[in-house]
Amino acid sequence: MPLPLSYPGLKCVLENLEAVKRVHIIGRSPSLQKIDKLIPYCLENLCVDFHEMTINNLLITCNEDGVKFEMNWKRLSRQKLETQNDKMKKLVNFYICGRSKTRVNKLDWFYSLLPCFLAVDTKFRVNTLYALLCEDFELSRSFIDSRSFPLKTVVTIPEPSNFDSQIVKSAETLILYLLIDRTLTVEDLKKLNNKTVVLEYCSSSIIDMIPLIQYHVETKDDIRTTFVIPSNYEGVINEMLSEFEQAFDEFRCDLDGVNERFIPGLSKFSIPINGDSKIHVYAIENPDEGPNKIIVKPVSGF
């Protein structure tokens, strides 16, 4: 007969168990319920919206008809219970509140109702934060453990006030979703000092990337940010590189020694900024099923 797990062994198993499975098991074991909230809780993603809560692949919907549980788009159960607000509060309390430590890989704070249900001393260890507005960043900060900063990734929209948020400024990677007819000006781009900025491009939007590079060429100021522009449309990438050809044709080259999956037949550039740095511009294939990308990458040394 196998020996029972020691507390350190049990702690290790529960901490690394997928969160929804863990709750399912804990709910059926009174002995585990006594120690559950003492053991760190690890979530891949967490979102509490107006009437929905998403924990990893579990979607919980509260409305006037009751509470619906779905896993991977398959309905698990429906319950008719008390008011929508009371039930959501109980769900948040059951899954999240009162735990010694909660680690969240991706925290979604878009119009989140979490502050309405969380205890004031609730803290999340977070890697990635999704938030739309500056006030969302400031509100979310009070629920994020200070040891999470700087965040690995922040996902938002290019609102001017967002560029002034310290959470946005300090993130290692910033992902900006460009809305329809949005222009990202040189002044906007100059404010972005993250290690990597991903510009989720909309075909009707404008990114002043060429004027930004021209600014750095003229001032000889180093550029420290790598810009990534993904696109599912071959024509968009071809059009962008055509604009680079018009502006920087003399700097076209093969980029020998650069280890990337270049898109065959498309132009590549090495644009000198000063005696110590240059900018490489090229398009790469995505080895998976995602979009191809234009890369604007600073390189030190010649």
CORZI-V224464 format. One record per backbone hydrogen bond with DSSP energy under -0.5 kcal/mol. CO is the residue of the C=O (numbers start at 0). NH is the residue of the N-H. E is the energy in kcal/mol with one decimal. If there is no record, write none. Layout:
[[CO,NH,E] [CO,NH,E]]
This chain:
[[5,9,-3.0] [6,10,-3.0] [7,11,-2.0] [8,12,-2.1] [9,13,-2.7] [10,14,-2.4] [11,15,-1.4] [12,16,-0.5] [13,16,-0.8] [17,21,-2.6] [18,22,-2.3] [19,23,-2.1] [20,24,-2.4] [21,25,-3.1] [22,26,-2.3] [24,27,-1.5] [25,28,-1.9] [28,32,-1.8] [29,33,-0.8] [30,33,-0.5] [31,34,-1.1] [31,35,-1.6] [34,37,-1.6] [34,38,-0.6] [35,38,-1.5] [36,99,-2.5] [40,42,-0.6] [40,102,-3.2] [41,18,-0.5] [42,104,-2.7] [43,105,-1.3] [44,55,-2.1] [45,107,-2.8] [46,48,-0.5] [46,53,-3.2] [47,112,-1.5] [47,113,-0.6] [50,61,-3.0] [51,48,-3.1] [52,54,-0.5] [52,59,-2.9] [53,46,-2.0] [54,57,-2.7] [56,58,-0.6] [56,71,-1.7] [57,54,-2.6] [57,59,-0.5] [58,60,-0.5] [58,69,-2.5] [59,52,-2.4] [60,67,-2.9] [62,65,-1.8] [65,62,-2.4] [66,78,-2.7] [67,60,-2.7] [68,75,-3.7] [68,76,-1.2] [69,58,-3.1] [70,73,-1.5] [72,74,-0.5] [73,70,-2.8] [76,68,-2.7] [78,66,-3.3] [78,80,-0.7] [82,86,-2.5] [83,87,-2.4] [84,88,-2.1] [85,89,-2.1] [86,90,-2.5] [87,91,-2.6] [88,92,-2.2] [89,93,-2.6] [90,94,-2.7] [91,95,-2.6] [91,96,-1.5] [95,98,-0.8] [100,40,-2.6] [101,103,-0.5] [101,124,-2.8] [102,42,-3.5] [103,126,-1.4] [104,127,-2.6] [105,45,-2.3] [105,107,-0.6] [106,108,-0.7] [106,129,-3.0] [107,47,-0.6] [108,110,-0.8] [108,111,-0.8] [112,115,-1.5] [112,116,-0.6] [113,116,-1.9] [113,117,-2.0] [118,121,-2.0] [122,101,-0.7] [123,125,-0.7] [123,144,-3.3] [124,103,-3.5] [126,151,-1.2] [126,152,-1.9] [127,106,-3.0] [128,130,-0.6] [128,154,-2.8] [129,108,-3.5] [131,156,-0.6] [132,135,-0.6] [132,136,-1.5] [133,137,-2.1] [134,138,-2.3] [135,139,-2.7] [136,140,-1.8] [137,141,-0.7] [138,141,-0.8] [139,142,-1.9] [140,143,-1.2] [142,123,-2.3] [142,144,-0.5] [144,147,-2.5] [145,148,-1.3] [150,171,-2.3] [151,172,-2.0] [152,128,-2.0] [153,174,-3.1] [154,130,-2.5] [155,176,-2.4] [156,158,-2.3] [158,161,-1.1] [158,162,-1.1] [159,163,-0.5] [160,163,-0.8] [161,164,-1.5] [164,168,-2.6] [165,169,-2.2] [166,170,-0.8] [167,170,-0.6] [171,194,-0.6] [171,195,-1.9] [172,153,-2.2] [173,175,-0.6] [173,197,-3.0] [174,155,-2.6] [174,176,-0.5] [175,177,-0.8] [175,199,-2.6] [176,157,-0.5] [176,178,-0.5] [178,181,-1.6] [181,183,-0.5] [181,205,-2.5] [182,184,-0.9] [183,207,-2.6] [184,188,-2.5] [185,189,-2.4] [186,190,-0.7] [187,190,-1.0] [188,191,-1.4] [190,192,-0.8] [194,225,-2.3] [195,173,-2.6] [196,198,-0.6] [196,227,-2.7] [197,175,-2.9] [197,199,-0.9] [198,200,-1.1] [199,177,-2.1] [201,204,-2.7] [205,183,-3.5] [205,207,-0.5] [206,208,-2.2] [207,211,-1.4] [208,212,-2.3] [209,213,-2.6] [210,214,-2.1] [211,215,-1.9] [212,216,-2.4] [213,217,-2.4] [214,218,-2.5] [215,219,-1.8] [224,226,-0.6] [225,196,-2.8] [226,295,-2.7] [227,198,-3.2] [227,229,-0.5] [228,293,-2.2] [229,200,-0.7] [230,291,-1.2] [231,233,-0.6] [232,235,-0.6] [232,236,-1.4] [233,237,-2.5] [234,238,-2.4] [235,239,-2.3] [236,240,-2.4] [237,241,-1.9] [238,242,-1.7] [239,243,-1.7] [240,244,-2.1] [241,245,-1.8] [242,246,-1.7] [243,247,-3.4] [244,248,-0.9] [247,250,-2.0] [248,251,-1.6] [250,269,-2.3] [254,257,-1.9] [256,258,-0.6] [257,259,-1.4] [259,261,-1.5] [260,284,-2.9] [261,263,-0.6] [262,265,-1.6] [267,252,-2.1] [268,280,-2.0] [269,271,-0.6] [270,278,-2.6] [275,300,-4.5] [276,272,-2.4] [276,273,-1.7] [277,298,-3.0] [278,270,-3.2] [279,296,-3.0] [280,268,-2.6] [281,294,-3.4] [282,262,-2.0] [283,292,-2.1] [284,286,-0.6] [291,230,-2.6] [292,283,-2.8] [293,228,-2.6] [294,281,-1.8] [294,296,-0.5] [295,226,-2.7] [296,279,-3.1] [298,277,-2.4]]
